[in-house]
């Protein structure tokens, strides 16, 4: 059940999400990207602790998200004013609205959070959700599952999310 719950929550968010295209996001709009959370629900993490390659891949994905949002003309806000609160939050994508409160403190138009869930060494699920801070509504979201645990597969999964749900041609 632990492995199903985050994926099910993500699917429900997507069911209610209205996918936005790059043109629907105001150029220069501000985005509080609170990062990606890694959830290891496989038994591997419990026995062997965090893997350096997966930690590096998470940073690789965060860099890709930042790059694409900046390339699309959106402004990522500085998270320094909420650094302590963000550090003490284990999963900003699942914190009962704390992501909206943090984004509001930063004066951001949107808040962006995501999760990479490792189900096994072969199966991973990724999701990315963006909400309008003033309305609290999901404006873009997507979940993908990937079948490989490499830099290339992780990047391909995130690029697919960004291309199909956030910055559709």
C-alpha positions in Angstrom: 0.0 0.0 0.0 2.9 2.4 0.7 4.0 2.2 -2.9 0.6 2.7 -4.3 -0.5 5.7 -2.2 1.9 8.4 -3.7 1.1 7.3 -7.2 -2.6 7.2 -6.6 -2.6 10.7 -5.1 -0.6 11.9 -8.1 -3.1 10.3 -10.6 -6.0 12.0 -8.8 -4.2 15.4 -9.0 -3.8 14.9 -12.7 -7.4 13.9 -13.2 -8.4 17.4 -11.9 -5.5 19.3 -13.5 -5.9 21.5 -16.5 -2.8 21.1 -18.6 -1.3 24.5 -19.5 0.8 25.3 -22.5 3.9 27.5 -22.5 1.8 30.3 -23.9 -0.6 30.1 -21.0 2.1 30.9 -18.5 2.8 34.6 -18.4 6.3 35.4 -19.6 8.2 36.5 -16.5 5.7 34.9 -14.1 7.4 33.8 -10.9 7.7 30.2 -9.9 8.8 28.8 -6.6 10.4 25.5 -7.5 10.7 23.7 -4.2 12.7 20.8 -5.7 12.1 17.2 -6.2 11.7 14.6 -3.4 13.1 11.1 -3.7 10.9 8.4 -2.1 12.5 5.0 -2.0 9.7 2.5 -1.4 11.8 -0.4 -2.6 13.5 -2.7 -0.1 16.9 -1.7 -1.5 17.0 1.7 0.3 16.0 0.2 3.6 18.9 -2.3 3.5 21.6 -0.3 1.7 20.8 3.4 2.4 20.8 6.1 -0.1 22.7 5.6 -3.4 25.0 8.3 -4.6 24.0 7.8 -8.2 20.3 8.4 -7.4 21.1 11.4 -5.3 23.1 12.8 -8.3 20.2 12.0 -10.7 17.8 13.9 -8.5 20.0 17.0 -8.8 20.3 16.4 -12.5 16.5 16.5 -12.9 16.2 19.6 -10.8 18.8 21.3 -13.0 16.8 20.2 -16.1 13.5 21.6 -14.7 15.2 24.9 -13.7 16.7 25.2 -17.2 13.5 24.5 -19.1 11.4 26.9 -17.0 14.0 29.6 -17.4 14.2 28.9 -21.2 10.5 29.3 -21.4 10.7 32.8 -19.9 9.5 32.0 -16.4 11.4 33.5 -13.4 12.4 31.1 -10.6 12.3 32.8 -7.2 15.1 32.7 -4.7 14.2 30.2 -1.9 16.6 31.7 0.7 13.8 33.3 2.7 12.2 29.9 3.3 15.3 27.8 3.4 14.9 26.7 7.0 11.2 25.8 6.5 12.0 23.9 3.3 14.8 22.0 4.9 12.5 20.8 7.7 9.8 19.7 5.3 10.4 16.1 4.3 8.2 16.2 1.1 6.9 19.6 -0.1 4.7 17.7 -2.6 2.8 16.1 0.2 2.6 18.5 3.1 -1.0 19.6 3.4 -0.6 22.9 1.6 2.8 24.0 3.0 4.1 24.4 -0.5 1.4 27.1 -1.2 2.2 28.8 2.1 5.9 28.9 1.3 5.3 30.1 -2.2 3.0 32.8 -0.9 5.8 34.0 1.5 8.1 34.3 -1.5 5.5 36.3 -3.6 5.5 33.7 -6.3 2.7 33.3 -8.9 3.1 29.5 -9.1 4.6 26.8 -6.9 6.2 23.7 -8.5 6.9 20.4 -6.7 7.7 16.9 -7.7 8.5 13.4 -6.6 10.6 10.6 -7.9 9.4 7.3 -6.3 11.6 4.2 -6.6 9.4 1.2 -6.5 12.2 -1.2 -7.4 15.6 -0.8 -9.1 13.8 -1.2 -12.4 10.6 0.7 -11.8 10.4 4.4 -10.9 7.5 6.9 -11.0 8.0 10.6 -11.5 5.5 13.4 -11.0 5.6 17.1 -11.3 2.8 19.4 -10.2 2.4 23.2 -10.6 -0.3 25.2 -8.8 -1.4 28.8 -9.1 -0.6 30.3 -5.7 -3.6 32.7 -5.6 -6.3 30.1 -6.7 -4.6 27.0 -5.3 -5.6 25.2 -8.5 -3.4 22.8 -10.3 -2.4 24.4 -13.6 -0.1 21.6 -15.0 0.7 18.1 -13.8 1.9 14.8 -15.1 3.0 11.4 -13.8 5.2 9.0 -15.8 6.7 5.6 -15.0 10.1 4.7 -16.3 11.7 1.2 -16.6 15.3 1.9 -16.0 17.5 3.5 -13.4 20.0 5.5 -15.4 20.7 9.2 -16.0 19.3 8.9 -19.5 16.0 7.2 -18.4 15.5 9.7 -15.6 16.1 12.7 -17.9 13.9 11.2 -20.6 11.0 10.8 -18.1 11.3 14.4 -16.8 11.6 15.8 -20.3 8.5 13.9 -21.4 6.6 15.4 -18.4 7.8 18.9 -19.3 7.1 18.5 -23.0 3.6 17.0 -22.7 2.1 18.8 -19.7 4.0 22.0 -19.2 5.4 23.3 -22.5 3.4 21.6 -25.2 4.3 22.8 -28.7 
